[in-house]
Amino acid sequence: MTKIGICVAGYGYFGQKLYGYLTKMNECEVRYLYHTDETKARSYGPLGNSDLVKIIHNQSVDAFVVATPNDQHFDLLWHLLNRGHHHVFVEKPMANSYDEGLRLAGLLKDHRGVFMVGHCHRRENVYRKAKEFLNAGVIGKIVNINFNYSSAKVFTIGKNEWRASAVRADLGPLAMVGSHCIDTIHYLFGKVVSVYARLQNLTGKTESPDTSSVVLNLENEATVFLQCNYNVPIDRYCFISGIKGAIYIDRNRLWLRADPDQMTEDQKFIPSEKIEIEVVKNDPIEEELKEFLNAIRTGKKVETGYEEGLAVIRVLEACRRSAKENVPIRLS
């Protein structure tokens, strides 16, 4: 079977990570590492290339895996989708603004290839298991959700990096890791109907925000409290409160709280036991790349395509406006 020819566009930290996965997959072969700067491209070795036109016209290249900075996604996708036939995997967020996402829509109508957005967070088995519990109504109607995806990354970002720029990374961690959370919120709970966001720079280590706090009201009437920070010790949790119980996710572990209907009156006023549910840890990045390659082979629809990618940047755009105007923003 002929291997799928891949060009990895963007060979920074995450591009190198994706490249490492792809080189271990028998279905594909990385044929180019693309960078706009010729000197930088040469530093990547024999696969490095800065001539995008040459790469696009090379018949051995079937697909692009895009891991460039967020603000460079749109221009590259515009070129690729105009060409028409390449399969595309783009890291989240799909584009840097909602307007850019809408402008891609026209090109995607005529696009013959697979288009996939790298929202891998929802694929973690703890969220798959939580989805099973939610679908089964185990904790009843959802009341609220506390979601936190934070780290001390601001202390490792160089001042000349694009992530440090108030222009290129104006949403800070809300776009970088919050986009994962927003997609997972859509996956677990459904549509967001309004947001109230606050962005701050508390350390002065960068020009961009290093902390974000967002209240998201959902179509199912629940409320999400989302925190994405780059200035605190690492934290990753999602606590889901329902009328009949609760789900606690802390990194790769999951717990359930008891159903009040099964308690005595006295027990309802004391903390119920959290029961840990065994969940096998998985590799969501490997899974999404394998799905992308399989979709190229079979034509199957991918889980996180254009619609899912656009839904996320729509919420991010509302957060951008909310933080700027200091008002709640309703999504039409």
C-alpha positions in Angstrom: 0.0 0.0 0.0 1.4 3.4 -1.0 2.2 5.6 2.0 0.4 8.9 2.6 2.9 11.7 1.9 2.9 14.3 4.6 4.3 17.9 4.9 4.6 19.1 8.4 4.2 22.9 8.4 5.6 24.5 11.5 8.4 22.6 13.3 8.4 24.3 16.7 7.7 22.4 19.9 4.4 20.9 19.0 5.3 20.4 15.3 8.3 18.3 16.4 5.9 16.4 18.7 3.5 15.6 15.8 6.5 14.7 13.6 7.6 12.2 16.2 4.2 10.5 16.1 4.0 10.5 12.3 7.4 8.9 11.9 6.2 5.9 13.9 3.1 5.3 11.8 3.4 2.9 8.9 0.5 4.5 7.0 2.4 7.7 6.2 5.8 9.2 5.4 6.9 12.7 6.2 8.4 14.2 3.1 8.8 17.9 4.0 9.2 20.1 7.0 8.0 23.5 5.9 9.0 26.9 7.2 8.6 30.3 5.4 12.2 31.3 6.2 14.8 29.5 4.0 17.6 29.5 6.6 15.2 28.1 9.3 14.0 25.5 6.8 17.6 24.4 6.0 18.3 23.9 9.7 15.7 21.1 9.7 17.9 18.9 7.6 17.2 17.2 4.3 13.4 17.4 4.7 13.4 21.2 5.3 12.0 23.4 2.6 10.7 27.0 2.3 9.2 26.8 -1.2 5.5 26.2 -0.5 4.6 26.3 -4.2 7.1 23.5 -4.9 5.7 21.4 -2.0 2.1 22.0 -3.1 2.8 20.9 -6.7 4.8 17.8 -5.6 2.5 14.8 -6.4 4.1 12.8 -3.6 2.5 15.2 -1.0 -1.0 14.1 -0.1 -1.6 16.0 3.2 -0.4 18.8 5.3 -0.2 18.7 9.1 -0.2 22.4 10.2 1.4 23.3 13.5 2.4 26.9 12.8 1.7 29.8 15.3 -2.1 30.4 15.5 -2.0 33.7 13.6 -0.3 32.0 10.6 -3.0 29.2 10.2 -5.3 31.2 8.0 -2.8 32.3 5.3 -1.5 28.8 5.0 -4.9 27.2 5.0 -6.1 29.7 2.3 -3.3 28.6 0.0 -3.9 24.9 0.6 -7.6 25.0 0.2 -7.4 27.0 -2.9 -5.2 24.3 -4.3 -8.1 22.0 -3.6 -6.9 18.4 -3.3 -4.7 18.3 -0.2 -5.9 16.7 3.1 -5.4 19.0 6.0 -4.9 18.5 9.7 -4.6 21.8 11.5 -3.8 22.3 15.2 -6.3 24.1 17.4 -7.5 26.8 17.3 -8.4 26.4 13.6 -7.9 30.1 12.9 -7.1 33.2 14.9 -10.5 34.9 14.6 -14.1 34.0 13.8 -13.9 36.1 10.6 -11.0 34.0 9.4 -13.0 30.8 10.1 -16.0 32.1 8.1 -13.8 33.1 5.2 -12.5 29.5 5.0 -16.1 28.2 4.7 -16.4 29.0 1.0 -13.2 27.2 0.1 -14.2 24.1 2.2 -17.5 23.7 0.3 -15.5 22.7 -2.8 -12.6 21.0 -0.9 -12.3 17.3 -1.9 -10.0 16.2 0.9 -10.2 15.5 4.6 -10.1 18.6 6.9 -9.5 18.0 10.6 -8.9 20.2 13.6 -6.6 19.0 16.4 -9.0 19.2 19.3 -7.6 16.1 21.1 -8.6 16.9 24.7 -12.1 15.5 24.3 -10.5 12.2 23.3 -9.0 11.5 26.7 -10.7 8.4 28.2 -11.8 10.3 31.3 -13.9 12.5 29.1 -15.2 9.6 27.1 -16.3 7.9 30.3 -17.8 11.2 31.6 -19.8 11.4 28.3 -21.1 7.9 28.9 -22.3 8.8 32.4 -23.9 12.1 31.2 -25.7 10.3 28.3 -27.0 7.7 30.8 -28.3 10.5 33.1 -26.2 9.1 36.0 -25.9 12.6 37.7 -29.2 14.0 36.5 -29.6 17.5 35.1 -26.3 19.4 35.0 -26.2 22.5 37.3 -22.6 23.8 36.8 -19.1 22.8 35.8 -15.8 24.0 37.1 -13.1 23.6 34.4 -9.4 24.5 35.0 -6.5 24.0 32.6 -3.5 25.9 33.9 0.3 25.8 34.2 3.3 28.0 34.9 4.1 28.3 31.2 4.5 32.1 31.3 7.8 31.6 33.2 9.3 29.7 30.2 8.0 31.9 27.3 10.8 34.0 25.9 10.0 37.7 25.3 10.6 37.3 21.5 8.3 34.3 21.1 5.0 34.8 19.4 3.1 33.6 22.5 4.5 36.6 24.3 3.0 39.2 21.9 -0.1 41.1 22.9 -1.0 41.3 19.1 -0.2 37.7 18.0 -1.5 36.0 21.2 -4.1 38.5 22.5 -6.1 35.8 24.3 -3.1 34.2 26.0 -3.8 30.8 27.5 -7.5 31.1 26.7 -6.7 30.4 23.0 -3.8 28.1 23.7 -5.4 25.6 26.1 -8.8 27.1 26.6 -9.7 26.1 23.0 -9.3 22.5 24.2 -11.6 23.1 27.1 -14.3 24.9 25.0 -14.3 22.0 22.5 -14.6 19.5 25.3 -17.5 21.6 26.8 -19.3 21.4 23.4 -18.7 17.7 23.3 -19.9 17.0 26.8 -22.7 19.5 27.3 -23.7 21.2 24.0 -23.8 24.8 22.8 -22.6 27.9 24.6 -25.1 30.7 24.5 -23.3 33.5 26.3 -19.9 34.4 27.8 -18.4 36.9 30.3 -14.6 36.9 30.1 -11.8 38.6 31.9 -8.2 38.6 30.6 -5.3 39.8 32.7 -1.5 40.0 32.8 -0.5 39.5 36.4 3.2 38.7 36.1 4.5 41.1 33.5 6.6 38.3 32.0 4.9 38.7 28.6 2.9 41.4 26.8 0.0 38.9 26.2 -2.5 37.9 29.0 -1.2 35.2 31.4 -4.6 34.5 33.0 -8.2 34.2 32.0 -11.5 33.6 33.7 -14.7 33.0 31.8 -18.3 32.3 32.8 -20.1 30.4 30.0 -23.9 29.9 30.0 -25.0 26.8 28.1 -28.0 26.0 26.1 -28.8 23.2 28.6 -29.1 25.9 31.3 -25.9 24.9 33.1 -23.1 27.3 33.8 -19.4 26.7 33.3 -16.6 28.5 35.3 -13.5 28.2 33.1 -10.0 29.1 34.3 -7.0 29.0 32.0 -3.8 30.4 33.5 -0.1 30.4 32.6 1.0 31.8 36.0 0.2 29.1 38.5 1.3 25.6 39.4 0.0 23.1 36.9 -3.7 22.1 37.3 -6.1 20.2 35.1 -9.5 19.3 36.4 -13.2 19.3 35.5 -15.8 19.0 38.2 -19.4 18.5 37.0 -22.3 19.0 39.4 -25.7 17.5 38.7 -28.9 17.3 40.6 -28.4 13.6 41.3 -24.6 13.5 41.8 -21.3 14.7 40.6 -18.3 13.7 38.4 -14.8 14.7 39.4 -12.0 14.6 36.8 -8.5 15.3 37.9 -6.0 14.8 35.1 -6.4 11.1 34.1 -8.6 10.0 37.1 -12.3 10.1 37.5 -14.6 9.8 40.6 -18.4 9.7 41.0 -20.5 11.0 44.0 -23.6 9.2 45.3 -27.1 9.7 44.1 -29.1 11.7 46.7 -32.2 9.6 45.9 -30.4 6.6 47.5 -29.6 8.4 50.7 -31.4 8.8 54.0 -32.5 12.3 55.0 -29.5 12.5 57.4 -27.0 11.4 54.8 -28.1 14.2 52.4 -26.6 16.8 54.6 -23.1 15.2 54.9 -20.5 14.8 52.2 -21.1 11.5 50.3 -18.3 9.2 49.3 -16.4 9.8 46.1 -16.0 6.5 44.3 -13.1 6.2 41.9 -13.9 4.7 38.5 -11.1 2.8 36.8 -10.2 4.5 33.5 -7.4 3.3 31.3 -5.1 6.2 30.2 -4.9 6.7 26.4 -2.9 8.8 24.0 -5.4 11.3 22.3 -2.8 12.7 20.0 -1.9 9.3 18.5 -5.6 8.6 18.2 -6.5 11.7 16.3 -3.6 11.4 13.9 -4.6 7.8 13.2 -8.1 8.9 12.6 -6.9 11.5 10.2 -4.9 9.0 8.2 -7.7 6.5 8.2 -10.1 9.1 6.9 -7.8 9.8 4.0 -7.8 6.1 3.2 -11.6 5.5 3.7 -13.3 8.8 3.2 -14.9 8.6 6.7 -16.0 11.8 8.4 -13.6 12.9 11.2 -14.8 13.7 14.7 -13.5 17.2 14.9 -13.8 18.9 11.5 -14.5 22.4 10.3 -17.8 22.8 12.2 -16.3 21.8 15.5 -13.3 24.1 14.9 -15.5 27.0 13.9 -17.7 26.6 17.0 -14.6 27.0 19.2 -13.3 30.1 17.6 -16.8 31.6 17.7 -16.8 31.3 21.5 -13.2 32.7 21.6 -14.3 35.7 19.5 -17.1 36.4 22.0 -14.6 36.1 24.9 -12.3 38.6 23.1 -15.1 41.1 22.8 -16.4 40.5 26.3 -13.0 41.1 27.8 -12.5 44.2 25.8 -15.9 45.7 26.5 -16.2 44.3 30.0 -19.8 43.0 29.3 -21.5 39.7 28.8 -21.7 38.7 25.2 -24.6 36.6 23.8 -23.9 34.3 20.9 -26.7 34.7 18.3 
